[in-house]
Amino acid sequence: MRFLSNIQDLKMKQVLFVCLGNICRSPGAEAVFNALIGKNGMENKLSCDSAGTAAYQIPGHLIRFMISTGLITLSGWTGRMYAI
């Protein structure tokens, strides 16, 4: 991936994906990004997390699909609200 190839010499960077309830878009983006990080061997250069502007507790349709395909698990997952 082009965007990953340019960061070989950088220090550890953290990415936070934020959406409304942390039940669909941001945890989905986190799962995809973590898969890309692992696929490209960048675990020591990038980490990511997700949060919402609110914290809902029912997984959205994207998350249920990702669970059904084995991309992610709900082990330890809970909607999390972003706080400054």
C-alpha positions as CSV (number, residue, x, y, z in Angstrom):
1,M,0.0,0.0,0.0
2,R,1.4,3.3,-1.0
3,F,0.4,5.3,2.1
4,L,2.1,2.6,4.3
5,S,5.3,2.4,2.3
6,N,6.2,6.1,3.1
7,I,6.2,5.7,6.9
8,Q,9.0,3.1,7.4
9,D,11.2,5.7,9.1
10,L,8.6,7.3,11.3
11,K,8.1,6.8,15.0
12,M,4.9,5.0,16.3
13,K,1.8,6.8,15.1
14,Q,-1.7,6.4,16.5
15,V,-4.9,6.7,14.5
16,L,-8.4,7.2,16.0
17,F,-11.5,6.6,14.0
18,V,-14.5,8.5,15.3
19,C,-18.2,8.2,14.4
20,L,-21.5,8.8,16.2
21,G,-22.1,5.7,18.3
22,N,-18.9,3.6,17.9
23,I,-21.1,0.7,16.7
24,C,-20.5,0.5,13.0
25,R,-18.3,2.9,11.0
26,S,-15.5,3.6,13.4
27,P,-15.0,0.0,14.6
28,G,-15.3,-1.2,11.0
29,A,-12.6,1.2,9.9
30,E,-10.5,0.2,12.9
31,A,-10.8,-3.5,11.9
32,V,-9.9,-2.9,8.3
33,F,-7.0,-0.6,9.2
34,N,-5.7,-3.1,11.7
35,A,-5.8,-5.8,9.0
36,L,-3.8,-3.6,6.7
37,I,-1.3,-2.8,9.4
38,G,-0.8,-6.5,10.0
39,K,-0.7,-7.4,6.3
40,N,2.0,-4.8,5.8
41,G,4.0,-5.6,8.9
42,M,3.6,-2.2,10.4
43,E,2.5,-3.2,13.9
44,N,5.6,-1.4,15.4
45,K,4.8,1.8,13.4
46,L,1.0,2.2,13.5
47,S,-1.8,1.5,16.0
48,C,-5.4,2.4,15.8
49,D,-8.5,2.6,17.9
50,S,-12.1,3.7,17.5
51,A,-14.6,5.8,19.5
52,G,-17.9,7.6,19.1
53,T,-19.3,11.0,20.0
54,A,-21.7,8.9,22.0
55,A,-21.4,5.3,23.2
56,Y,-24.1,3.0,22.0
57,Q,-24.1,-0.7,23.0
58,I,-25.8,-2.6,20.1
59,P,-23.4,-3.5,17.2
60,G,-24.4,-2.0,13.9
61,H,-25.0,-4.0,10.7
62,L,-21.4,-3.7,9.4
63,I,-20.0,-5.0,12.6
64,R,-22.4,-8.0,12.6
65,F,-21.4,-8.7,9.1
66,M,-17.7,-8.5,10.0
67,I,-18.3,-10.9,12.9
68,S,-20.1,-13.3,10.6
69,T,-17.2,-13.4,8.1
70,G,-14.6,-13.8,10.9
71,L,-12.9,-10.5,10.3
72,I,-13.4,-9.4,13.9
73,T,-14.8,-10.7,17.1
74,L,-16.9,-9.0,19.8
75,S,-14.6,-10.3,22.6
76,G,-14.2,-7.4,25.0
77,W,-15.9,-5.0,22.6
78,T,-18.1,-2.2,23.9
79,G,-19.2,1.1,22.4
80,R,-16.8,3.7,23.6
81,M,-17.3,7.5,23.8
82,Y,-14.4,9.8,22.8
83,A,-13.4,12.1,25.6
84,I,-10.8,14.9,25.6
